[in-house]
């Protein structure tokens, strides 16, 4: 149904005026209440403090992850024969150095008159170093080889 059929223009204006006035009255009332609430100091109720025995508690520890499992032991590698040979040589050399060091320490404690002579010294009795003879022979042989180019004959037959 249409409003034009029921109401006249004057009645429509009165109805609109009534609606607007009631709406604005309600809005102004809500605004004044809000201002009044803001103007009043807010009082909080004071809570009663009851003295109690308080224990100081240690803070809870954070949960920890479980310890990791140990790694499996590595399997030993099989040594090749050359590696075993080098290892044996090294252990023999280490043992020889240790023995030499102990003899050197003992020799340092002995008086000089009792210490053994170095191997490269020729003894006055007539004994000589066999390695010294070998070195001398090889040196003489080298000289002979060099001199052959000049037409000389070798001292030692080959």
Secondary structure, 3 states (H helix, E strand, C coil): CCHHHHCCHHHHHHHHHHHHHHHHHHHHHHHHHHHHHHHCCCCCCCCCCCCCCCCCCCCCCCCCCCCCCCCCCCCCCCCCHHHHHHHHHHHHHHHHHHHHHHHHHHHHHCCCCCCCCCCCCCCCCCCCCHHHHHHHHHHHHHHHHHHHHHCCCCCCCC
